[in-house]
Amino acid sequence: MEGGGNLNWHGVGAWVGVRLMKLLGGSLRWELKDEAGYLTRPVGDPVLVAAWHNRIFALPLCYQWLCKARRPLTVLTSASRDGGFLSALVARFGIGSVRGSSSRRGSAAVRELAGELKRGADVIITPDGPRGPRYALNPGLMFLARQMGIPIMPVRVEYDDFWELKSWDRFRIPKPFSKVRVHFLPLQPIGKESDASELQQEGVRLQGLLGGD
């Protein structure tokens, strides 16, 4: 009964959350720059999408409105209750989800993400989530890119004006009528023969591309 109750509240919360997001999103001034060719890339040629945890508010709206949801997309969410809510919320934007993190369902999540990539879906990962440190890249993204031979598309999201929550990541919500800039940076290939040292160097470079405050 408890699990069913959680699912029910997740559904209700997601329904309310999506409507509030769309109401706010409709007031925003959007700017999209696609240096990766993401909008013209053939469907079935998947990419790993990387964005910082505190900038993800805009991404479901961007996927549905600006990208026209033309490519299948799956997001990695935590196995926690918050992750369950996020899964229910993104589903209403047509985005799938895989539950797991380094501490819970880690191996299973990697297998499921690999399956999503094999079927041609893009996978979005917040490499500093689910607990941080903020703007510190978790190596799991790099290992998955090497294992699958899939390029990484860094996504930078900037808000001209925003509220900042007192969470570990200082989660940001754009204020009404502010400008949102979404930048798809060029694809970053990761060599399948890269060793641990090379992966670390690539991770540092990717962290720089994603930027921060």
Secondary structure as GFF3:
##gff-version 3
##sequence-region A 1 213
A	DSSP	alpha_helix	2	25	.	.	.	ID=ss1
A	DSSP	beta_strand	29	34	.	.	.	ID=ss2
A	DSSP	beta_strand	48	50	.	.	.	ID=ss3
A	DSSP	three_ten_helix	53	55	.	.	.	ID=ss4
A	DSSP	alpha_helix	58	61	.	.	.	ID=ss5
A	DSSP	pi_helix	62	66	.	.	.	ID=ss6
A	DSSP	beta_strand	73	77	.	.	.	ID=ss7
A	DSSP	alpha_helix	81	91	.	.	.	ID=ss8
A	DSSP	beta_strand	96	99	.	.	.	ID=ss9
A	DSSP	alpha_helix	106	118	.	.	.	ID=ss10
A	DSSP	beta_strand	122	125	.	.	.	ID=ss11
A	DSSP	alpha_helix	140	148	.	.	.	ID=ss12
A	DSSP	beta_strand	152	159	.	.	.	ID=ss13
A	DSSP	beta_strand	162	164	.	.	.	ID=ss14
A	DSSP	beta_strand	172	174	.	.	.	ID=ss15
A	DSSP	beta_strand	179	184	.	.	.	ID=ss16
A	DSSP	alpha_helix	196	210	.	.	.	ID=ss17
###
